[in-house]
């Protein structure tokens, strides 16, 4: 494919954490060699001059004849009469495109006519005047001066001080530049960098964002009926798709081409999406430059989170390995394995179950020790502090990134109403901030809809709990024939628990998909004014449900299973069936099994979906286009992009990672190797996402974002909840405090511990004397040891929570959210931004250059 050089490529964003070396930091700004960016000719109109900023696609069943307009471009002509619905869609398209022209956009059509289907591609171009006017309305920012400010992440800084090579470092070609910017003003255009060439003043991501804003505000029908915006037209199937173009192919040339001559998409594919770079830093500056700040922030957070999983995984593995090395020295397991017929246990069910020997659970007792020893308590405390530090340092990193990417104050600016809100709002009201009259929705009506929406959430949660009870009954019923079997009796509880976990995982995945669709409809109905409000409420709804959906079975095993079973002769029942007990009375091993099945199973299913589903969608799109194309010729850029899958947003990506964060923090005391599985998954996840973004989906709209939004608040909530849950798991689910009490009261080497934890069945309750786990006397009454243990457990929970929360609060106070150096730099840049637009611009820019030189 031929390439065409752009006249100016100075308007590129910034560097990345690991993209530039020290030599670049010392370069003088004026001496930087700006290499022209190579453009794909397929991203221009037929005249080769006007840049394609957006593509609108629609399909019609009958073939179309074509005529030529004076400039040589094809014009679609209706081939046959349409039924009413098709006529309506055609009228909507015509009115919509007419309004786009009125708004200052330029259109050009390209037609792919087939025997049964015709695909029409409408190319959209925004002239400079339109871009400038809209950019000023959106309070967009423009560059005043370029300056190199290389960045390093924390791991690169640490490794650079050690006498070892950094295997994660990678030199990325064509690093984007960083700019000193201020709010764009059209009347002071000549003071901005790149004003000499208006056609290339706005970078591609800015152009597509501005054009998308125009498309979203264009009316195609009656405004009172919410007939506004390109997204509504896509929903109504008036258009099949609407998307910006990728900047050329992602495939690398078959012949040798210097890396500096690759297009931005090829650079991302070679240095980011390729699996050989699994251990390397991400090119965050290139990602932000190509996909926008919102996607850049997501991958920055994902990389930061993954890097912090390294120490958590290492410590968790050491704790687990310590259990493996010392399991043969664990006295309670030795007593169980060598007990023979000493401990005859009571039947585990009421129908056909026989007496059994505790020695048959030797293997389970050893497995339980792997997840339940003194090291797990240390690890729970470690992970509590890890989570607090992780969030504190991410706050600092996100502020630094937001400043570096020039979106620090983005969310503080007055955001315009969503087009859907403006179209559906019943009346007009005065904005309390700006005083401008704009569409308004009464807060009383919205409150009513909030209440109705949360009622639906509670109904869905109730359904999840009902199915959870069904899974519990399944485990009880399936364990009865297993207990009666001579072959599976010793593994009955384990088999029932694992199969129940698989059934629960399937239900979880089904409910997840169903509720996401319900939540979208509810959030649309609630009429939120801005896009940020809309996304926050949607996120909150889905997370509340998904939290119950994913964690309810785990919470049940951790805090309820085996706690309310009664004792021989007085068992508690559920629907006539005895409440289920834990394996050998120890629920921690079952909790670890449940965590492993749900967490690892969910990761495998999600990764398979991310790999297979976009490929299937893309394959189907290719088949559709090949059926239409009658000539064997190279595909145009818009045809190639149309056959890719639609970008569905970052919501599912964030939700997957935040749920994973809950798994590795809330119940980490029961599964210390959870961070290791999370780390392995995230290494794969980053490359899968990179492949998906560069190769499998259409180019997303480049949106701005200051941080990860409401997801950070959710992470903070999970961190606080993790401290509480881990305290309760150690106190009430683990045997740690129980063994601590025995060591203090009876024997420091735990000799006789197993016998101490078992009680005798009351006289006459069973056909022969047997034992069961519990602290009761021969009459079934609770013993003094039980009350001592309860006091210790409650004291531990209180002390654990207060100590961890107190230290966490101290860390929060000691570590400022914004570094002092950055705070001073921000104030200085704001001052210079105001002065730079004054009469003495050159003087002020020289001051700024001197300031940057001093800082370096």
SVG drawing of the C-alpha trace seen along z (x, -y; Angstrom):
<svg xmlns="http://www.w3.org/2000/svg" viewBox="-45 -43 71 93">
<polyline fill="none" stroke="black" stroke-width="0.4" points="0.0,0.0 1.3,-3.4 1.9,-5.9 1.7,-9.7 3.7,-11.9 1.9,-14.4 3.1,-18.0 3.3,-18.4 3.4,-15.9 4.5,-18.1 1.1,-17.8 1.8,-14.5 1.1,-14.0 3.8,-12.8 6.3,-10.2 5.7,-7.1 7.1,-5.7 9.9,-3.8 10.1,-5.2 12.9,-7.7 16.4,-7.5 18.3,-10.0 19.9,-11.5 16.5,-12.6 15.7,-14.4 18.7,-16.7 17.7,-17.7 16.9,-21.3 13.3,-21.7 14.2,-23.7 16.7,-21.1 14.2,-18.2 13.9,-16.6 10.2,-16.1 9.9,-13.2 6.9,-13.4 4.2,-10.9 3.5,-8.5 -0.2,-8.6 -2.3,-6.0 -3.8,-7.3 -6.9,-5.2 -7.8,-7.6 -8.5,-10.5 -11.3,-11.6 -11.0,-10.9 -9.2,-14.2 -6.4,-13.0 -6.4,-16.2 -9.4,-16.0 -8.8,-13.7 -11.5,-11.1 -12.5,-11.8 -15.5,-9.4 -17.2,-6.7 -21.0,-6.1 -22.2,-2.8 -25.6,-1.5 -26.8,1.5 -29.8,1.9 -31.1,5.1 -31.6,4.1 -28.6,3.2 -28.1,-0.5 -27.4,-2.2 -24.9,-5.0 -24.5,-8.3 -21.5,-10.6 -21.6,-14.1 -19.7,-16.9 -16.6,-16.2 -16.6,-12.6 -17.9,-11.0 -20.6,-8.4 -24.2,-9.2 -26.6,-6.6 -29.9,-6.4 -32.9,-4.4 -33.2,-1.2 -36.7,-0.2 -39.6,-1.2 -39.1,-0.7 -41.6,0.3 -42.6,-2.2 -39.9,-1.4 -37.1,-1.6 -38.5,-4.8 -38.5,-6.2 -34.9,-5.2 -33.9,-6.8 -35.6,-10.0 -33.9,-10.0 -30.5,-9.5 -31.1,-12.3 -32.2,-14.8 -29.3,-13.7 -26.7,-14.2 -28.2,-17.5 -27.9,-18.7 -24.3,-17.5 -23.6,-19.6 -25.3,-22.6 -23.0,-22.0 -20.0,-22.4 -19.0,-18.8 -18.3,-17.5 -19.5,-14.2 -18.5,-11.8 -20.0,-8.4 -18.4,-5.2 -20.7,-2.3 -20.0,1.4 -22.9,2.9 -23.6,6.6 -26.3,8.9 -28.4,9.0 -26.9,6.3 -25.4,2.9 -23.2,1.3 -22.9,-2.5 -19.9,-4.1 -20.4,-7.8 -17.0,-9.5 -17.1,-12.5 -14.5,-15.3 -14.4,-18.3 -12.7,-21.5 -10.6,-23.6 -13.2,-26.2 -15.7,-23.6 -13.0,-22.0 -11.9,-25.3 -15.4,-26.5 -16.4,-23.2 -13.1,-22.9 -13.6,-26.3 -17.2,-25.3 -15.8,-22.1 -13.1,-24.0 -10.5,-21.8 -6.8,-22.5 -4.1,-23.3 -0.3,-23.2 1.8,-26.3 5.2,-24.7 6.7,-21.2 9.1,-19.9 10.5,-16.5 9.8,-15.2 10.8,-11.6 9.2,-9.5 10.1,-6.3 7.9,-4.0 8.9,-2.8 10.4,0.5 12.6,-1.1 13.9,-3.6 14.7,-0.7 16.4,1.5 18.4,-1.4 20.1,-1.6 21.1,2.1 23.9,3.7 21.5,5.8 20.0,5.3 16.3,4.3 14.7,7.0 11.4,5.1 12.7,2.0 12.1,1.5 12.9,-1.4 9.7,-2.5 10.1,-4.3 8.6,-7.7 7.8,-8.6 5.1,-11.2 6.0,-14.6 4.6,-16.3 3.2,-19.9 2.6,-22.9 -1.0,-23.7 -3.9,-26.0 -7.5,-26.3 -8.0,-26.8 -9.1,-30.2 -9.8,-30.7 -9.1,-34.5 -5.6,-33.7 -4.9,-30.9 -1.6,-32.4 -0.1,-31.9 -0.5,-28.1 2.1,-25.7 1.4,-24.4 -0.8,-27.3 1.2,-27.6 -0.7,-24.6 -4.4,-24.6 -5.1,-21.3 -2.8,-19.4 -3.2,-21.6 -5.6,-19.2 -4.3,-15.6 -6.4,-12.7 -7.8,-11.7 -8.9,-15.3 -10.5,-15.5 -12.5,-12.3 -13.7,-13.4 -14.9,-16.8 -16.6,-15.2 -18.3,-12.6 -19.7,-15.5 -21.2,-17.0 -22.7,-13.7 -24.2,-13.2 -25.9,-16.5 -27.3,-16.3 -31.1,-15.9 -32.5,-13.3 -36.2,-13.5 -38.2,-15.3 -36.2,-16.4 -39.1,-15.8 -39.0,-12.2 -35.3,-11.9 -34.6,-11.5 -31.1,-12.9 -27.5,-11.6 -25.7,-9.0 -25.8,-6.4 -29.6,-6.4 -29.5,-5.9 -27.2,-2.9 -29.7,-1.5 -32.5,-2.0 -30.5,-0.2 -30.6,-3.3 -26.8,-3.0 -25.0,0.3 -22.0,-1.2 -20.3,-4.6 -16.6,-4.7 -13.3,-6.5 -10.7,-4.8 -7.6,-3.1 -4.4,-4.7 -3.5,-2.0 -3.1,1.7 -1.7,3.5 0.2,6.1 3.9,5.5 5.3,5.1 6.8,8.3 9.9,6.4 12.2,4.6 10.9,1.2 12.6,-0.8 10.6,-1.0 10.4,-4.7 8.5,-4.4 5.8,-2.1 2.4,-3.7 1.2,-4.1 -1.0,-1.0 1.9,1.2 4.1,-0.2 1.5,0.7 1.1,4.2 4.8,4.9 5.8,3.4 2.6,3.9 0.3,6.6 3.0,9.1 3.4,11.9 7.1,11.8 6.9,8.5 4.8,10.1 7.5,9.1 8.0,5.5 6.6,2.2 3.6,0.9 4.0,-2.0 1.5,-4.2 2.3,-7.3 1.6,-5.6 -1.6,-4.0 -2.8,-7.4 -1.8,-9.1 -3.7,-6.5 -6.7,-5.6 -7.1,-8.6 -6.7,-9.3 -9.6,-7.2 -8.1,-4.0 -4.6,-5.1 -5.6,-5.5 -7.1,-2.0 -3.9,-0.4 -1.8,-2.5 -3.9,-1.3 -3.8,2.3 0.0,2.2 0.4,0.5 -1.9,3.1 -0.1,6.0 3.3,4.7 2.1,4.4 0.9,8.1 4.6,9.1 5.4,8.6 2.0,9.9 2.5,13.1 6.0,13.6 4.9,13.4 1.8,15.5 3.8,18.2 6.4,18.2 3.6,18.6 2.0,21.5 5.4,23.1 6.1,22.9 2.9,24.9 4.1,27.5 7.5,27.9 6.1,28.1 2.9,30.2 4.6,33.4 5.4,31.8 1.9,30.6 0.9,32.5 -3.0,32.5 -2.6,34.0 -0.2,36.6 -2.7,37.5 -5.5,37.9 -3.4,40.0 -2.2,42.3 -5.4,42.5 -6.7,45.7 -10.0,46.7 -9.5,44.4 -11.9,41.7 -15.2,43.2 -17.2,40.3 -21.0,40.0 -22.8,40.4 -22.7,37.3 -26.3,37.6 -29.6,39.0 -30.4,41.4 -28.1,44.4 -24.8,42.9 -22.6,45.1 -20.1,44.4 -16.6,43.6 -13.1,43.2 -11.5,39.8 -8.3,41.3 -10.0,41.6 -9.6,37.8 -5.8,37.8 -5.3,36.3 -7.9,33.5 -6.3,32.7 -2.9,32.2 -4.4,30.1 -6.2,27.9 -2.9,27.1 -1.5,25.7 -4.1,22.9 -4.5,22.7 -1.3,22.0 0.4,19.2 1.8,17.8 -1.7,17.2 -2.3,14.8 0.8,12.9 -0.2,12.8 -3.6,11.5 -2.0,8.6 0.5,8.1 -2.2,7.9 -4.2,5.4 -1.3,3.0 -0.5,3.9 -4.0,2.8 -3.8,-0.5 -0.4,-1.3 -1.5,-0.2 -4.4,-2.7 -2.3,-5.5 0.4,-5.2 -2.1,-4.8 -3.6,-8.1 -0.2,-9.8 0.4,-8.0 -3.0,-8.9 -2.6,-12.6 0.9,-12.6 -0.5,-10.9 -3.5,-13.3 -1.1,-16.3 1.3,-14.8 -1.6,-14.0 -3.2,-17.4 -6.5,-16.2 -6.0,-17.0 -8.9,-19.4 -11.1,-17.8 -13.9,-16.6 -13.9,-19.8 -15.0,-21.7 -18.7,-22.0 -19.8,-19.0 -22.6,-19.4 -25.8,-17.4 -25.9,-14.0 -27.7,-14.2 -30.1,-11.5 -30.9,-13.4 -31.4,-16.6 -33.7,-14.9 -35.9,-13.2 -36.0,-15.9 -39.6,-17.1 -38.8,-20.7 -36.2,-23.5 -34.5,-24.7 -31.7,-27.0 -28.2,-25.5 -27.2,-26.5 -23.5,-26.7 -23.6,-28.5 -27.0,-30.2 -27.8,-28.9 -31.2,-27.5 -30.9,-23.9 -32.9,-20.6 -34.0,-19.7 -35.5,-16.6 -37.3,-17.0 -35.3,-15.5 -38.5,-14.2 -39.2,-12.0 -35.6,-10.8 -35.8,-9.9 -38.8,-7.7 -36.9,-6.0 -33.9,-5.5 -36.1,-3.7 -37.7,-1.6 -34.2,-0.7 -32.9,0.4 -36.0,2.5 -35.2,4.3 -31.6,4.8 -32.9,6.3 -35.2,8.6 -32.3,9.8 -30.2,10.3 -33.1,12.3 -33.0,14.6 -29.3,15.1 -29.8,16.1 -32.6,18.5 -30.3,20.2 -27.5,20.2 -29.9,22.2 -30.5,24.5 -26.8,25.1 -26.6,25.8 -29.4,28.4 -27.7,29.9 -24.5,30.4 -26.5,32.0 -28.5,34.3 -25.5,35.4 -23.4,36.1 -25.9,38.7 -25.3,41.4 -21.6,40.5 -21.5,41.2 -23.3,44.5 -20.7,45.5 -17.8,47.6 -15.6,46.0 -16.4,42.3 -17.4,42.1 -14.1,40.6 -14.2,38.0 -18.0,37.3 -17.8,33.8 -15.0,32.8 -16.7,34.1 -20.0,32.4 -18.2,29.1 -16.2,29.1 -19.2,30.0 -21.3,27.5 -18.7,24.8 -18.8,25.6 -22.6,25.4 -22.4,22.1 -19.8,20.7 -22.2,21.5 -25.1,19.7 -22.8,16.8 -21.8,16.3 -25.4,16.5 -26.7,14.0 -23.9,11.6 -24.9,11.3 -28.6,11.0 -28.2,8.4 -25.9,6.2 -28.6,5.7 -31.2,5.0 -28.8,2.4 -28.3,0.6 -32.1,0.3 -32.6,-1.0 -29.8,-3.5 -31.2,-4.9 -34.6,-5.2 -33.2,-7.2 -32.3,-10.1 -28.8,-11.2 -27.7,-14.6 -24.0,-14.0 -22.1,-11.0 -20.0,-10.7 -23.2,-10.5 -24.6,-7.9 -21.5,-5.7 -21.1,-6.0 -24.7,-4.9 -24.5,-2.1 -21.2,-0.9 -22.6,-1.1 -25.7,1.0 -23.8,3.7 -21.1,3.9 -23.6,4.3 -25.2,7.1 -22.0,8.8 -20.6,8.5 -23.5,10.6 -23.4,12.8 -19.7,13.7 -19.1,13.6 -22.4,14.9 -21.4,18.6 -17.9,17.7 -19.4,15.7 -21.7,18.6 -18.8,21.1 -16.6,18.6 -19.1,17.5 -22.2,19.7 -21.5,23.3 -20.9,25.7 -21.8,23.0 -25.5,24.0 -25.6,27.8 -26.5,28.7 -25.3,32.0 -26.3,35.6 -29.9,36.0 -30.6,32.3 -29.5,31.4 -30.9,28.3 -32.5,28.9 -33.3,27.0 -36.4,28.3 -36.2,31.5 -32.5,32.1 -29.7,31.7 -27.6,28.6 -24.3,29.4 -21.1,29.6 -17.5,28.9 -14.9,31.5 -13.5,32.8 -15.2,29.8 -12.7,27.4 -14.4,25.0 -11.2,23.2 -10.2,25.9 -13.6,25.8 -13.4,22.0 -10.0,22.3 -11.6,24.8 -14.6,22.4 -12.3,19.5 -10.0,21.4 -12.9,22.7 -14.7,19.4 -11.7,17.1 -9.6,19.3 -12.7,20.6 -13.9,17.0 -10.5,15.9 -10.3,18.8 -13.9,18.2 -13.3,14.4 -10.0,14.9 -11.6,17.4 -14.4,15.0 -12.0,12.1 -10.1,14.3 -12.9,16.1 -15.9,13.8 -14.1,10.8 -12.6,13.3 -16.1,14.8 -17.7,11.4 -14.9,10.2 -15.1,13.4 -18.9,12.9 -18.3,9.3 -15.7,10.5 -18.2,13.0 -20.8,10.3 -18.4,8.0 -17.0,10.7 -20.6,11.5 -21.1,7.9 -17.8,7.3 -17.9,8.5 -14.5,7.3 -11.2,8.9 -9.4,5.8 -7.7,4.5 -10.1,3.5 -10.3,-0.1 -9.4,-1.1 -13.1,-1.7 -14.1,1.7 -11.3,3.4 -12.3,1.6 -16.0,2.3 -15.3,6.0 -13.8,5.7 -15.9,6.1 -17.6,3.1 -15.8,1.6 -18.0,2.3 -16.3,0.0 -14.1,0.5 -16.8,1.4 -16.3,5.2 -12.5,4.8 -12.7,2.8 -15.3,5.0 -13.2,8.1 -10.2,6.6 -12.1,5.1 -13.8,8.5 -10.4,10.1 -9.1,7.5 -11.8,8.6 -10.8,12.2 -7.2,11.5 -7.9,9.2 -11.2,10.0 -10.6,13.8 -6.8,13.9 -6.4,15.5 -8.0,18.7 -6.1,18.7 -2.6,17.2 -1.7,18.1 -4.6,16.1 -2.3,13.1 -0.1,15.5 -3.0,16.6 -4.1,13.0 -0.6,12.0 -0.4,14.8 -3.9,13.9 -3.0,10.2 0.1,10.9 -2.2,12.7 -5.0,10.2 -2.8,7.2 -1.7,9.0 -5.2,10.2 -6.5,6.6 -3.7,5.2 -4.4,7.7 -8.1,6.9 -7.6,3.1 -5.1,3.1 -6.4,6.0 -9.9,7.1 -12.1,4.1 -12.8,0.9 -11.0,-2.2 -12.7,-3.6 -13.7,-7.2 -10.8,-9.0 -12.3,-10.1 -10.7,-12.2 -10.5,-11.0 -8.9,-12.3 -8.7,-8.9 -10.5,-5.6 -13.6,-7.3 -16.0,-5.5 -13.9,-2.3 -11.4,-3.9 -14.2,-4.4 -15.2,-0.7 -11.6,0.4 -11.4,-1.7 -14.6,0.0 -13.3,3.4 -10.0,2.6 -11.9,1.7 -14.1,4.7 -11.1,7.0 -9.7,6.0 -13.0,6.9 -13.5,10.1 -9.9,11.4 -10.3,10.7 -13.4,12.8 -12.0,15.5 -9.0,15.9 -11.1,15.7 -14.1,17.9 -13.2,20.0 -9.5,20.8 -8.3,23.0 -5.5,20.6 -7.0,19.1 -8.4,22.4 -4.9,23.9 -3.5,20.8 -5.9,21.4 -4.9,25.1 -1.2,24.2 -1.7,21.7 -4.1,23.8 -2.9,27.4 0.1,28.2 2.5,26.0 3.2,28.8 -0.5,29.5 -0.3,33.1 -3.8,34.2 -5.3,31.3 -7.5,33.5 -9.2,35.3 -9.8,31.8 -11.7,30.6 -14.1,33.6 -17.1,34.2 -19.0,37.4 -22.6,37.8 -25.2,37.5 -26.3,40.8 -29.1,42.4 -28.7,40.0 -26.9,42.7 -26.9,46.4 -23.3,46.5 -20.9,44.1 -19.3,41.7 -17.6,38.4 -18.3,35.1 -16.5,31.8 -17.6,29.3 -17.1,28.1 -20.0,29.7 -20.4,32.0 -22.2,35.3 -25.5,33.6 -25.0,31.3 -24.3,28.1 -21.5,25.8 -18.4,26.1 -16.2,23.3 -13.6,23.8 -16.2,22.7 -16.9,19.4 -13.1,18.8 -12.7,19.3 -15.5,16.9 -14.0,14.2 -10.6,14.6 -12.2,14.5 -14.1,11.3 -11.0,9.7 -8.9,10.7 -11.4,9.2 -11.5,5.9 -7.7,5.6 -7.0,6.7 -9.4,4.2 -8.3,1.3 -4.6,1.8 -4.8,2.2 -7.2,-0.7 -5.1,-2.9 -1.9,-2.2 -3.7,-2.6 -5.0,-6.0 -1.4,-7.0 -0.2,-5.9 -2.9,-8.0 -1.8,-11.1 1.9,-10.6 1.7,-9.9 0.1,-13.0 -2.2,-12.4 -0.3,-15.0 3.5,-15.2 4.7,-18.6 6.9,-19.0 4.0,-18.3 1.7,-20.7 4.2,-23.5 4.7,-22.7 0.9,-22.8 0.6,-26.2 3.6,-27.5 2.2,-26.2 -1.2,-27.8 0.4,-31.1 2.5,-30.8 -0.5,-29.7 -2.3,-32.9 0.8,-35.0 1.6,-33.1 -1.6,-34.4 -0.7,-38.0 1.2,-40.4 4.6,-39.3 4.1,-35.7 7.7,-35.1 9.1,-36.3 6.8,-34.0 7.6,-31.0 11.3,-31.6 10.6,-31.7 8.8,-28.4 11.7,-26.9 14.2,-28.1 11.9,-26.6 11.9,-23.2 15.7,-23.3 16.1,-24.0 13.7,-21.2 15.7,-18.7"/>
</svg>
